[in-house]
Amino acid sequence: MSKVIGIEGLVKPWIIALGGYVASKAPDALEGKMEVATKDVIKLDANENPYGCSPRVQRALAECSSINIYPDAEQVELRKMLSEYVGARPECIAAGNGSDELIGYIMRSFVGPGDEVINCVPTFDIFRHRTQLCGGTLVEVPRNEDYMVDVAAVKAAITPRTRLIPLATPNNPTGTKIPLEDILEIVETGVPVLVDEAYVEFNGETVVPLASKYDNMMVLRTFSKWAGLAGMRIGYGIFPPQIADYVMKIKEPYNVNIAAQIAVRESLKDLEYLRNNVKTIVAERDRLFAELSQLSFLKPYPSWANFVFCSVLKGNAYEIQQRLERKGILIRYFNIPLLQNALRFGVGKPEHTDVMIRVLKQIEKELDDK
Ligand SMILES: Cc1ncc(COP(=O)(O)O)c(C=O)c1O
């Protein structure tokens, strides 16, 4: 060989070009930067559940005596429990270390260098990240001014290289949902469609009863939001059976750990408790929306999830986020070409809304005085 290539020269070009995924910050990482102690942080930046998990989960985990044993790689009991909960056959189900992991497996199954993924932006950034990770090409179809999916534009963007269309409904970060007929119109093109229903429990509209009718429709769910298990990492998908087989074949063997499997079992035994928390969060979301609507510098968009997305009409989203962060209130800001000057507020407990609105009212006053 005449040319010596450094190790980086051997890394796949699409990995070198990959832009990382920006995850939410752990409160511990902000210690010393806030005016409050870490334990008093109000964390509204990752759409987590402020009421936590079912107390049954905590009790069962404290009593678990099988941590030295690998979990069931075939997920037999887990798939059965999920199948009863969701109303689909166990052979159509596969569970993941969060639904994020399953998005990666679906991408790997369908997408390689030169293949196209149609992404209805702005949307959940993992869709971009996992496409690029597979060396795929993103074909971005912008949503309209109300952040609704432009179905005609999606259909027009389909080419012989299109391999996947991920659709988040409700969408993160905008909170908008996609009407059922729009989803089906896209599914009927025959292109594989991944319907991400991470927030379905906060609005109830699902395509799952139709999943068995289409061999190109896949649905993702998670326990992170409604069941308060974000830290446990447990998501699942309802797939055509042959796709579920591929996911089971390519997944990390023990991807769903013992604790997560126990957490699912106990959560499903405590549905009334968890659904009550969901109801409380939905009521608080509507109050948060009403409160944010009163602020002249923000424009909130109606949400079907557990967060409210706002355009910033006056002032700077980053500065507002930083100001709240110093007070120990964590939210997400967006300042990218597709989402300029915008904020996303997770729904917390009523007392969290009150504290946050008080700071936002102070900011409004200062902006008015400028
Ligand atoms: C649309 C969407 N899909 C998937 C996820 C990831 O969920 P999980 O915690 O199960 O990986 C999120 C998390 O924020 C999300 O917003």
The ligand as an ORCA input file, in Angstrom:
! r2SCAN-3c Opt
* xyz 0 1
  C     -41.961     10.879     19.300
  C     -41.088     10.131     20.255
  N     -40.774      8.866     19.990
  C     -40.009      8.140     20.813
  C     -39.486      8.709     21.966
  C     -38.546      7.900     22.798
  O     -39.169      7.152     23.748
  P     -38.355      6.095     24.606
  O     -38.119      6.741     25.923
  O     -39.261      4.911     24.676
  O     -37.080      5.773     23.894
  C     -39.782     10.018     22.295
  C     -39.216     10.619     23.503
  O     -39.208     11.774     23.759
  C     -40.593     10.756     21.404
  O     -40.876     12.038     21.635
*
